[in-house]
Every structure is written in C-alpha cells, then in structure tokens.
Amino acid sequence: MEWSDVNLEEQFVVLYTRKKRGGHLTPRKVPMTQKLFEVLSRRRYWDRKKKDWVEGPYQDRKRIMKTLCENAKVRLFSFSCSPHLGASILDRANVNIGSIQRLLGHENRTTTEIYLHSIGEAEREAMKVFEPSRAKSHT
C-alpha cells in the first residue's frame, strides 16, 4: 500500500488483490475505522534507526507487526491472518455476509464462507433449539 492509496478526506483506503484470473491487480475501496484515520492523520512514529519521533509516512513496515504483537502481549502472527480475524469479528457482530464479502474483496460468497469456517455463537444458539426436544425424547 502506498500513501496515494490513502484518502484521508473521505476516510478510505484502496486495497488491491491479485486473486482473480490473470493475476491483474484489482482495486477496491475499504472504509477506515476512526482509529485508523487518527493514526494515519497523525503519521508520527518512533524510528528505531534514528531513535527519534518522525513525522511522515511509515518506513519500517516489516517491524510494525512484531511491535504490535509485543505491545498486545500476543504471539507473533502475520498480516495474512488479519482478514480471517476481521471476518470472524464482523460475523460475531452479526454483520451480513454480503458486507463481509465486499470488505474482503471476494467475488464469490463461498470464498467468504471459507474465512468464516469456525463455529460461531450463532450456530451454538441455533443448536439450543434442539434442547427442549431432547428433554421430551427417550433417546
């Protein structure tokens, strides 16, 4: 992602995918959260090489995930896990699958469903429907 892919006025970022036939880059606009807007607007970060605060575009993207994980006290994971996590969070918040599909940039609903492979609370609640039937049954 380049700074030209960030639109602070309209608060969206442009993300690209190569998952389509032919491998051509396909752009899509994704709205940013308020927190992301605040962070990108500020554009101030600690530069480990200069050992000082720097204003401007982030340069050390390779270390950002390690630093974020250390600060959150979680095991290191890569950016590629982020869409799965985001999709799961949206699903748990009852966001419809069509919106999740568009945010992830999937053409097919089936692809989005793969991202939502884990059993969520909705499925657990649905299974509770069978509990009263079990109480009346001899099996």
N, C-alpha and C positions, 0 to 999 in steps of 0.2 A: 504494500500500500504506500502511496506517495502522498505528500501534502496536497497535491492537486485533486486527490480523491476525497478530501475532507471539505464539506461545505458547512461552515460554522453559522452562516446566516440562516439557512434552512434546517440546520441540525440533522444532517445525514452524512453517511459515508458511502462511497461507491466500492463495492467488493466485486471481485472477478472470479470466475470459475472456468476451468478447462475440462469439465466432466462431460461436455457434450461431444457428439460425433465430430471428428476432425480436429479436436483439440483447440479450437479457436477460443480466445478469451471472450467471455460473455459478462458484461457488467450488470449490476443491479444495485439500486439504491436501498440502503438499510437505515432506518431512523436511529439516531443515537440516544442513549439514555441521558438524563440530566447530569449524572456523574461524569460520564464520558465527555459531554460537552464542556463541563467545568475544567476537567483535566486538560483537554486539548486546547481550550481557550487560553489557559494559563501557560501552557508549554514551558514550564520550568521544571528542570530535573537535575539530579545530582550526577555529575560527570565523574566517573571513577578515575579516569585518566588525568583529568585536570584537577581533581579533588576540590571541586568548587561547584556552586549552583550555576546553571547555564540556562539562558533564555533561548528558545528556538526549537526547531524540530529535533525529535529524539534521534540519537545516532546509534545507540547500543541496544538494538532490538534483541540480540541473542541473549543478553543477560536479564532482560526485564522479567521473563517468566520465572527464572531462578529466584530473583529478588522477591517477586510477588509471592511465590510459594514459601520462601523462608519467612517472610513477614506474616503470612497466614498460618504458619506452622503446619503445613501440609506437605505430603510427599510431592516431589517434582513431577509434573506432567507437562505434556507439550500442548501447543496451541491447537493441534488437530483434535484434541479431546473437547475443546470448547463448544463446538456445535452440538455434540451429544449432550453435554451438560445443559446448555441453553435450551435445547429442545425438551429435555426432561423437566426443567424448571417451568417452562411455559405450559407443558402438558399438565403438570400438577396444579397449575393455577387455572386449569380449565379453559385455556386458550384453544380456539378451534383449530383443528389440524390443517385447514386451508391457510390460515395465517402463519402457522409454524412453517408450512411448506414454502410459502413465499419468502419468509425471512431467511430460510436456509438456502433458497435459490434452487429448489428441486422442481423439476418438470413433472415428475411422477409422484403421486401420493404414496406409492409403495416404498419409494426411497425414504420418505419421511417416516413412514411406519417402522422401517428398519432402525432408524435413530431412536425410536420410542419403544424399543424391544423389551424393556424391563416392565415387570408388572407394577402398575401404579396403584394409588389409592382408589381410583375409580373402579378398577377391576375387583379389588378387595370388597368394596361396598356392594358391587353388583352380586358377588358371591353370597353375601349375607341374606339375599332373598331366599336362598335355599334352606336357611337355618330353621324357620318355622315348620317347613315341610318335614324336615328330619325328625322333629320332636313328635310328630303325629305318626311317623312310619315305624314299623317294627324292624327295619334294616338300617 
